[in-house]
């Protein structure tokens, strides 16, 4: 743990703590004071968080402090500050943690005002990786903010201050007493309203953190006359501003992700930190490098400036259409967030009218997404290829016509025969044979060279990256074709919430069945399917099964191509020769039965 001390002054109240010599005060919070100290026994610098003396009179707070140490000790991760030990005597309680030389995220952003978007997203990925490690142990941080994110002098990013962390399924003494804990500028609505929280509560705070990193300000803040209650009211009721409308340079995908993270309902947010991290990695992969102009280039001639400005081509009609469609979706999304609560109050007893508005909104969004797909630039690429193939015969005809014009007429050839000397016939005939042999060798060489090209064209291709399809799941979750999912290089965890409720020993574990189905818009030719994973990890799978089935284009029944009972799939399975079973396939589905949460995917569908 580390802060860069603003005032490197020795503490007045504490000079030593056991075998630790206090050097300076690093910071202070509601729970205690953080000091920089030296471990006399090991001769290393450490950070010590000492509980305030007046809080030691309350045994429940001391218990909470011990609980923080136990929870923190479970997590050993490069993106989380390491807890070394717990110190306790008659007058003091303290956490001994590693000392990291650096500054918190807020100070780091101030000292690096020209930080690139790529670097900011890289820091965000490290924060998500640390959250993912904490969530793996069912820990919710509850106080994620820039002050609790450290950036070391070596560029490492670490999370600290798990003083408010609690288990998802455990009890908390502060929330039981009705107190709201955390920093209200980063609180999720369910945290403000003292409702049940989970990992998605931290993702809301991460959304505000990401908003602050990208735009340099918070999405919800108080006016001149307001205070923290005004901010809390906005957190619960007011929709978040659209990031790329405030700053057009922000990629639309990043803007949409921030809005999803700041959804008022935790069920509308991404399901885990791993999902958000994968999306940010994908956004970083599509970032376009921004050309930077130095002072020398600005002082160069106007001709050089014009050359650099012509490098980027103008946007195509498809890109302009996509921008307008994206703008319409954002307008509709914001209008819907502001209007729906009013409609709920107005038509609280008329559920049919509310359902009608929901259906209309879903229909408009579906139409816009379909229009966005049709406006993609891929059809233009295929049309250009078709134009190239169509122009080849025309060019060949022109070349033949030129050759015919250049060749002499039949009359001229007949009259020219007597003029050729007999002695030159032998010398002329030899080069013709040599030319013919050379042509044969060239054609043979070109055939040999072209062979590997044919193999590359016929190599298997992942269909879900090229054709249109829809994915439906039995748990009613959504899988967008643009995102990673179980049929496109990712995976999905089924029954995660259901089995957590029945995880105690008093409840009987019940087997559950589910499925994930992919339906192509048009029948496809499939050569093989690779099932990488359908596993419950190390849990018992003796009562479960996994079935992989296909639906032919002209058939109504499903054909089972793979089944496994009593054992999950942890090593990839390849099903070949699918063309022999069905030349054209309309849909593919995987069915399963499990007594534990099961991870499905990736499932590669190859043409």
Phi, psi and omega in degrees: 000143182201146164229152170276113186295127176286322177237106184275062182252141179293151181289144180273329187269333182231130176248333177206159180215099184064236180269011182253130178261120182284129180256315184200163177267131181260328182182172182213140179225189182292332182269327184184190182246142180253129182240156167264132184217169178241130175278111183295324184290318182257349178067038181231150176284144180221166172250134183238124175257111185257128178293141179302137183300324183290345179274347182289347178287341181261117183292328180294325177287326175295320177296320179295322178296319177295322180296322177301318180295318181294318180292317181295325182292339179291331188261117173240103186212146181298337181259017176227135180299133185278131174273125183269316181193171176244126180252137180207128171224198185291332186243347185222151167228138184207151173257130178260119185231163177294146179260126181242122180282119180171207181214159179287169187297323180297314179292325180294319179292326178292320182281349177233072185292337182261026182295132183287159178297324179298318179292321178297318179291329176295319175296318179299322179296319178295321177297316179295323179295320176294319177298319180300320178295319178292319180293335177299330177262020179059034178259132175251124186293312176073354180219044179284124180199168182302327180293339180258016174239119182256139173243113184283169178294341178271359181092006178283146179244126184224143175268146178218180176061071174270028181296335179258002183292149178210155175290150179298320185265355185272179179259159180224131185291327182286317181290332177293327180277000177092005180275147177258124184250153179117177178266118191296336178288344181240011183281141172282155180304319181293333178286322178293322183272008180057041176262169180302141181240161174208197184300330181291343174294319175294327180293329175296313178298324177294325177299318177292320177299317179293320176302315180294320180295320186279319187256345180079010177210169183268150179289331181233121179217164184274153174279183182296328182266349185267183179212207182294332178291326176295320179295317179298321178297320178292322179299323185278323193242328189271133178292149181288146175293150182282119187300312184283357170275327175284326180222099186298341181286348179288130179300142180302324180296321178291321177297316179296321180296318179297319179295323177293320178296329182264022175295142182293325177268130181293339179289342179270353180274165174303150189283338183204165177293329179296321179295316180295320180298317179298322179292321179291323176299319178293322178295319179296325180294335182258008178290136178268132179296132182270122180291127180260138181255121177278171180295326180294319181291329178291332180272359180285177184290163182291334179293322177294322179296319181294327179293318181292330181284342181271354185297315182277127180286156178291153181295142179282172178297324179295319180293320177297319178297319179297321179296318178294320179295317178298319178297319178295321179296319180294318177300314181295318181298316181292319177298321182292319180295324181278334185268326188298317177300324178293321179293325179297319178291320184290318182244050182296328180268349183257083183293331181295319179292320178298318179297323179298316179295321178297317180295319178296317178298317179296323180294316180296318179296321179296319178297319180294320178294321177295321178294325179294322177295317181291336179273005180293152185283359184295319178299329179295323179295318180293323180293325177295321177297320179296321180296320179297316181292328180285330182282340181299311178300323180295318177296320179298320179296320179296319180295320178297319179297320177298317180298320180295323179291324182287331181287144178289161181286172181293325180295320181293324179292323179292318181287336183279347183296313180295338182283346181279132181286148181290326183294331183278353181293320181291317183291330179284324184292329181294313178299328179297318178295317180297320177297319179296316179295320179297321178296319179298317179297317179297317179295322178295318179295319179295325177296317179296321180291324184283345183300310180298332177296321178296322179295323178295322180294323183271004179294150180297141182237140177288113188294325186292353175265355187237324187251167180269147183196172174229147179240128176236145181234156180288338179272010175065017175277160184259148175227104180280141179299334181283342181262165173284137176211188189294338178259007182214065172073005180236201178209174180213137180260123179260150174066020184296316182285322185297315185281341176293326178293326183258027184278346180286160185290337183286338181268142177277132180286128184250139176285141180232147179247152178201175179203159173226125189236136175243127181240122178283147174293326177228147180303144184234153174268123183240128180271317179202162179232133179245118177262106183281321187203135168211077197229152173252019181074231180266004182286166181287134180233027186293333182258011184254174176209162176224122179239135174245125188227153177234155178238113179298157183295324183259012183243165180248348182253151178274142178249126182276126181250349178203141175211147176213131182237140175077001180206135181276174182257104180250345175243136189302145179240131180249126178251112183261176174054042179287335179298327179293329179283315181208118180297321179235135184238133180266326185208158177224141177215152173240127180247148184205159176225132187209152174258003181222163171303132186239137179262121180250129174108164002286153174237108182272126177250111187251139180277000000 
